[in-house]
Amino acid sequence: MPACEGEPRYPPAMRAALVRSPPLLPTAHKLTPMPPENVDPLLGKPAPAFCLPDAENNTVCLEQFRGKWVVLYFYPKDNTPGCTIEAMQFNAALEQFAGLGAQVIGVSGDSPQSHRNFAARHSLTILLLSDEEHTVLKAYDSWKPKTMFGREFFGTMRDTFLIDPAGTVVAVWRKVSPKGHADEVKAVLLAKKG
């Protein structure tokens, strides 16, 4: 029997053995279902605790907001186009979030001085925290390798976490698009509040 194009060519004796081999039967062991790909490891878990300096170098701790909803968003860098859009949209919705009992917190690896300049330049009143050591970014799995212009480096991912009044992460957005994200988070907060 001639081999099909692309098939390996076996000697006749081996070909006969392959034809006579019994078919492989499925094993009897039970398969473990895999979790859905979109389930974040932090979802449903206590939010990692932290204390970080704000733009005025005052220490702010997540624990201070226990009993309130918290919108914790991580962004790469002050005064960049996407980060500015995101900050301005959250800032514009601050009163609405406050009316829903939520505190909005933005975190990046920028210094407190950088946050002061960023807030002044764009008239932001949003709470911005500085994580220059990237400890909180790492705890929330938002400090990851990135590639730009063929160069690999570690950087901040644009991620958002909705934390309930008991301190549990109830919604996660990874690699978000800044435009319209504040409205998306607000809609989920409304749904979660019931």
C-alpha positions in Angstrom: 0.0 0.0 0.0 1.6 3.3 -1.0 2.0 5.9 1.7 0.0 9.1 1.5 2.0 12.3 0.8 3.4 13.6 4.1 3.0 10.2 5.9 6.1 8.5 7.3 7.3 5.5 5.2 7.5 2.4 7.4 9.0 -0.9 6.4 6.4 -3.6 5.5 6.8 -5.6 8.7 6.4 -2.5 10.9 3.4 -1.4 8.8 1.7 -4.7 9.4 2.3 -4.4 13.2 0.8 -0.9 13.3 -2.3 -2.1 11.4 -2.8 -5.0 13.9 -2.3 -2.9 17.1 -5.4 -2.6 19.2 -7.0 0.8 19.4 -6.1 2.9 22.4 -8.9 2.9 24.9 -9.7 5.7 27.3 -8.3 5.3 30.8 -10.6 4.6 33.7 -9.3 7.4 35.9 -11.5 10.4 36.5 -10.7 13.6 34.8 -10.6 16.8 36.9 -12.5 19.6 35.3 -10.3 22.7 34.6 -11.6 26.0 36.0 -12.8 28.5 33.4 -10.0 30.6 32.0 -11.6 33.9 33.1 -11.6 33.0 36.8 -9.1 35.2 38.5 -7.2 33.7 41.4 -8.0 36.7 43.6 -11.8 36.6 42.9 -13.7 35.6 46.1 -10.6 35.9 48.2 -9.7 38.6 50.9 -8.1 41.6 49.2 -4.4 41.7 50.0 -3.8 44.3 52.7 -1.5 47.3 52.2 -0.4 50.7 53.4 1.0 53.2 50.9 1.8 56.9 50.8 -0.6 59.2 49.0 0.4 62.3 47.0 1.0 64.3 50.2 3.1 61.4 51.7 0.3 60.5 54.2 0.0 56.7 54.8 -3.2 55.2 53.6 -4.2 51.6 54.4 -6.8 49.5 52.7 -8.1 48.6 56.2 -9.3 52.2 56.7 -12.0 51.6 54.1 -13.5 48.4 55.8 -17.2 48.8 55.7 -17.1 50.6 52.3 -16.9 49.4 48.8 -13.4 50.0 47.2 -12.6 50.4 43.6 -8.8 49.7 43.5 -7.3 50.4 40.1 -3.7 50.0 39.0 -2.3 52.0 36.2 1.2 52.2 34.5 2.3 55.8 34.7 1.1 59.4 35.6 0.6 61.8 32.7 0.5 59.2 29.9 -2.6 59.3 27.6 -4.4 56.1 28.7 -3.7 56.7 32.4 -4.9 60.3 32.1 -8.1 59.2 30.5 -8.8 56.6 33.1 -8.0 58.9 36.0 -10.1 61.7 34.6 -13.1 59.4 34.1 -12.9 58.0 37.6 -12.4 61.5 38.9 -15.5 62.7 37.1 -17.5 59.9 38.6 -16.2 60.3 42.2 -19.5 61.7 43.5 -21.5 58.9 42.0 -19.1 56.3 43.5 -19.3 58.0 46.8 -23.1 58.0 46.6 -22.9 54.2 46.2 -20.7 54.0 49.3 -17.5 53.4 47.3 -14.0 54.8 47.6 -11.9 55.0 44.4 -8.2 54.4 44.8 -5.6 54.6 42.0 -2.2 53.0 42.4 1.0 53.2 40.3 4.7 52.9 40.8 5.1 56.7 40.5 6.4 58.8 43.4 4.1 60.9 45.6 5.6 64.0 44.0 4.7 62.6 40.5 1.1 62.0 41.8 1.0 65.7 43.1 2.0 67.0 39.7 -0.4 64.6 37.9 -3.3 65.7 40.1 -2.5 69.4 39.8 -2.1 69.2 36.0 -5.5 67.6 35.5 -7.4 68.9 38.5 -7.8 65.4 40.0 -9.2 64.9 43.5 -9.0 61.2 43.2 -7.0 59.3 45.9 -3.7 58.3 44.2 -1.2 56.0 46.1 2.5 55.4 45.4 3.9 51.9 45.2 7.5 52.6 44.2 8.6 49.2 45.6 5.9 47.4 43.6 4.9 45.3 46.6 1.2 45.9 46.3 1.3 45.6 42.5 2.9 42.2 43.0 0.4 41.1 45.6 -2.4 41.8 43.2 -0.5 40.2 40.3 -0.4 43.5 38.4 3.4 43.7 38.1 4.3 41.6 35.0 6.7 41.3 32.1 5.9 43.5 29.2 7.5 43.8 25.7 7.8 47.1 23.9 9.9 47.7 20.7 11.4 44.2 21.2 12.6 44.9 24.7 11.2 43.0 27.7 10.8 44.7 31.0 8.5 44.5 34.1 5.7 47.0 34.3 2.3 47.8 35.8 -0.7 46.2 34.2 -3.9 48.2 33.9 -6.1 46.1 36.3 -9.0 47.0 38.5 -10.5 45.2 41.6 -13.8 45.8 43.2 -13.6 45.0 46.9 -16.8 44.6 49.0 -17.3 46.1 52.5 -16.1 42.9 54.1 -12.8 43.2 52.2 -13.4 40.4 49.6 -12.5 40.8 46.0 -15.8 40.5 44.1 -14.9 41.6 40.6 -11.6 41.8 38.6 -10.8 43.5 35.3 -7.4 42.6 33.8 -5.7 44.6 31.0 -8.6 47.1 30.8 -9.2 49.7 28.1 -9.3 53.1 29.9 -12.1 54.7 27.9 -15.4 54.0 29.5 -13.9 51.7 32.2 -15.2 53.9 35.1 -18.8 53.4 33.8 -18.3 49.7 33.5 -17.1 49.4 37.1 -20.0 51.5 38.3 -22.5 49.2 36.6 -21.0 46.2 38.2 -21.0 47.9 41.6 -24.7 48.7 41.2 -25.4 45.1 40.3 -23.4 43.8 43.3 -25.1 46.1 45.7 -28.4 44.8 44.5 
